[in-house]
C-alpha cells in the first residue's frame, strides 16, 4: 500500500500551476464555456418542445467529453508530457465507459448518503479515482471502481484530510475576488492527480522540483 503526503501533493500542484498558469487558466475557462453554452441554449428554448431536452443531453455529453479530456491533460501535466487545449476533445472512444462509470459512482455515493451520510462520504473517497483509471488505464467502469477501491485502501482518512485542505484553498481563491479560483482550481486538480500517481505506484513521494 502506497501512502501520500498532503503537503507534498499540494506543493506539487502549486509548482505545476505556477509554471503553466496561462495555459491552465485557458483550459479551465474553455471547460467552463463548453459546459455552459448548451445549458444556456436550453434555458433560451424552454418554451420550445423537445429542444430543451436535446440541449440538456448535449450539455451532459459535452461535460463527459471535456471531463475525460481534462483528466488526460492533468495526467500529461503531471508526467511532463506535451499538453494541447485540443486534448479536451480527443477522447471520444472513452465516452461510454466514462459515462457509465460516472453513473455507477453517483449511484454508489447517493446510496451511501441515504445510509446516514457517513457511508456516502467513505464510498466517495473509496471510488474517487475511477475516472483516472478509465482515462489512464482504459479500464471498464466496474473494473475502474474496483481498482480505485484497492488503491484507496488504508488511506481514506488521508484523502478526507486532503479534501478539507483543498476546500480551504478553494475558499481562499473565492475570497480573492473569485478570480483566485482560476489559480486554486488547477492547484487542487493537480494535487489530486499527484495523489493518484502515488497510490498507483508510479512514483514515490518526494519534494517537488523548485522552478
C-alpha positions as CSV (number, residue, x, y, z in Angstrom):
1,X,0.0,0.0,0.0
2,X,1.4,3.4,-1.0
3,X,0.9,6.4,1.1
4,X,1.0,10.0,0.1
5,X,1.8,13.4,1.7
6,X,-0.9,16.0,1.7
7,X,1.7,18.8,1.9
8,X,3.8,17.4,-0.9
9,X,0.7,16.9,-3.2
10,X,-0.5,20.4,-2.7
11,X,3.1,21.8,-3.2
12,X,3.4,19.8,-6.4
13,X,0.1,21.2,-7.6
14,X,1.3,24.7,-6.9
15,X,4.6,24.2,-8.7
16,X,3.0,22.9,-11.9
17,X,0.3,25.6,-11.8
18,X,2.9,28.3,-11.3
19,X,4.9,27.1,-14.3
20,X,1.9,26.7,-16.6
21,X,-0.6,29.3,-15.3
22,X,-1.6,30.9,-18.6
23,X,-2.3,27.5,-20.3
24,X,-4.2,26.1,-17.2
25,X,-6.3,29.2,-16.9
26,X,-7.2,29.0,-20.6
27,X,-8.1,25.3,-20.2
28,X,-10.3,26.0,-17.2
29,X,-12.1,28.8,-19.0
30,X,-12.7,26.7,-22.1
31,X,-14.1,23.8,-20.0
32,X,-16.5,26.3,-18.3
33,X,-17.6,27.7,-21.6
34,X,-18.0,24.3,-23.2
35,X,-20.3,23.2,-20.3
36,X,-22.2,26.5,-20.1
37,X,-23.1,27.0,-23.7
38,X,-25.5,24.1,-24.2
39,X,-27.1,24.9,-20.8
40,X,-27.6,28.5,-21.9
41,X,-29.4,27.3,-25.1
42,X,-31.5,25.0,-23.0
43,X,-32.8,28.0,-20.9
44,X,-33.4,30.1,-24.0
45,X,-35.5,27.4,-25.7
46,X,-37.5,26.4,-22.6
47,X,-40.9,27.2,-24.4
48,X,-40.0,25.2,-27.5
49,X,-40.9,21.5,-27.4
50,X,-38.1,19.0,-27.4
51,X,-35.2,21.5,-27.8
52,X,-34.5,22.0,-24.1
53,X,-34.2,18.2,-23.7
54,X,-31.8,18.0,-26.6
55,X,-29.7,20.8,-25.3
56,X,-29.6,19.2,-21.8
57,X,-28.4,16.0,-23.3
58,X,-25.8,17.9,-25.3
59,X,-24.7,19.6,-22.1
60,X,-24.2,16.2,-20.4
61,X,-22.3,14.8,-23.4
62,X,-20.0,17.9,-23.5
63,X,-19.4,17.6,-19.8
64,X,-18.4,14.0,-20.1
65,X,-16.2,14.6,-23.1
66,X,-14.3,17.6,-21.6
67,X,-14.1,15.8,-18.3
68,X,-12.2,12.9,-19.9
69,X,-10.0,15.4,-21.8
70,X,-9.3,17.4,-18.6
71,X,-8.1,14.2,-16.8
72,X,-5.9,13.3,-19.7
73,X,-4.4,16.9,-19.6
74,X,-3.8,16.7,-15.9
75,X,-2.0,13.4,-16.3
76,X,0.1,14.9,-19.1
77,X,1.0,17.9,-17.0
78,X,2.0,15.6,-14.1
79,X,4.1,13.4,-16.3
80,X,5.7,16.4,-18.1
81,X,4.2,15.4,-21.5
82,X,3.1,17.8,-24.2
83,X,-0.2,19.4,-23.5
84,X,-2.6,21.0,-26.0
85,X,-6.0,22.6,-25.5
86,X,-7.3,20.4,-28.3
87,X,-6.7,17.4,-26.0
88,X,-10.0,18.3,-24.3
89,X,-11.9,16.8,-27.3
90,X,-9.8,13.9,-28.5
91,X,-11.0,11.0,-26.4
92,X,-14.4,10.1,-27.7
93,X,-13.7,6.3,-27.6
94,X,-13.7,6.5,-23.8
95,X,-17.1,8.3,-23.7
96,X,-19.4,5.4,-22.8
97,X,-17.0,3.9,-20.3
98,X,-16.7,7.2,-18.5
99,X,-20.4,7.9,-18.7
100,X,-21.4,4.5,-17.2
101,X,-18.6,4.8,-14.6
102,X,-19.9,8.3,-13.6
103,X,-23.4,6.9,-13.3
104,X,-22.3,4.0,-11.1
105,X,-20.2,6.3,-8.9
106,X,-23.1,8.7,-8.4
107,X,-25.5,5.8,-7.5
108,X,-23.0,4.4,-5.0
109,X,-22.4,7.7,-3.3
110,X,-26.1,8.5,-3.3
111,X,-26.9,5.1,-1.9
112,X,-24.3,5.6,0.8
113,X,-25.6,9.1,1.6
114,X,-29.1,7.6,2.2
115,X,-27.4,5.3,4.9
116,X,-26.8,8.2,7.4
117,X,-24.4,10.1,5.1
118,X,-21.1,8.7,6.5
119,X,-21.1,5.6,4.1
120,X,-21.6,8.1,1.3
121,X,-18.5,10.0,2.2
122,X,-16.5,6.8,2.7
123,X,-17.6,5.4,-0.7
124,X,-17.0,8.8,-2.4
125,X,-13.4,8.6,-1.2
126,X,-13.0,4.9,-1.9
127,X,-14.0,5.2,-5.6
128,X,-13.0,8.7,-6.4
129,X,-10.2,7.6,-8.8
130,X,-12.4,5.6,-11.1
131,X,-12.2,8.4,-13.8
132,X,-8.4,8.5,-13.7
133,X,-8.3,4.7,-14.1
134,X,-10.7,4.8,-17.1
135,X,-8.7,7.5,-18.8
136,X,-5.2,6.4,-17.8
137,X,-5.6,2.6,-18.0
138,X,-8.5,2.2,-20.3
139,X,-10.4,0.1,-17.7
140,X,-14.1,-0.6,-17.8
141,X,-16.5,1.1,-15.4
142,X,-16.7,-1.7,-12.9
143,X,-13.0,-2.6,-13.1
144,X,-12.1,1.1,-12.5
145,X,-14.3,1.3,-9.4
146,X,-12.8,-1.9,-8.0
147,X,-9.3,-0.8,-8.7
148,X,-10.0,2.6,-7.1
149,X,-11.2,0.7,-4.0
150,X,-7.9,-1.2,-3.9
151,X,-5.8,1.9,-4.4
152,X,-7.5,3.8,-1.6
153,X,-7.5,1.0,0.9
154,X,-6.0,2.3,4.2
155,X,-5.7,5.9,3.1
156,X,-9.3,7.2,3.3
157,X,-8.5,9.4,6.3
158,X,-5.7,11.0,4.4
159,X,-7.9,11.5,1.4
160,X,-10.5,13.1,3.7
161,X,-7.8,15.4,5.1
162,X,-6.7,16.3,1.6
163,X,-10.3,17.1,0.7
164,X,-10.5,19.5,3.7
165,X,-7.3,21.2,2.7
166,X,-8.4,21.6,-0.9
167,X,-11.7,23.1,0.2
168,X,-9.8,25.6,2.3
169,X,-7.7,26.5,-0.7
170,X,-10.7,27.0,-2.9
171,X,-12.3,29.2,-0.3
172,X,-9.2,31.4,-0.3
173,X,-9.5,31.5,-4.1
174,X,-13.2,32.6,-3.8
175,X,-12.4,35.3,-1.3
176,X,-9.7,36.7,-3.7
177,X,-12.5,38.2,-5.8
178,X,-13.5,34.8,-7.2
179,X,-10.7,35.2,-9.9
180,X,-8.4,33.5,-7.5
181,X,-10.3,30.3,-8.3
182,X,-8.6,30.2,-11.7
183,X,-5.4,29.5,-9.7
184,X,-6.7,27.4,-6.8
185,X,-8.8,25.1,-9.0
186,X,-5.8,23.8,-11.0
187,X,-3.8,23.5,-7.9
188,X,-6.4,21.2,-6.4
189,X,-6.9,19.1,-9.5
190,X,-3.1,18.6,-9.9
191,X,-2.7,17.7,-6.2
192,X,-5.4,15.0,-6.7
193,X,-3.6,13.8,-9.9
194,X,-0.4,13.6,-7.9
195,X,-2.1,11.5,-5.2
196,X,-3.4,9.2,-7.9
197,X,0.0,8.7,-9.4
198,X,1.5,7.9,-5.9
199,X,-1.3,5.5,-4.9
200,X,-1.0,3.7,-8.3
201,X,2.7,3.2,-7.6
202,X,4.1,5.2,-10.4
203,X,6.2,7.4,-8.2
204,X,7.4,7.7,-4.6
205,X,6.6,10.9,-2.8
206,X,9.4,13.4,-2.7
207,X,9.5,17.2,-2.6
208,X,8.6,18.7,-6.0
209,X,11.4,20.3,-8.0
210,X,11.7,24.1,-7.5
211,X,11.4,26.2,-10.5
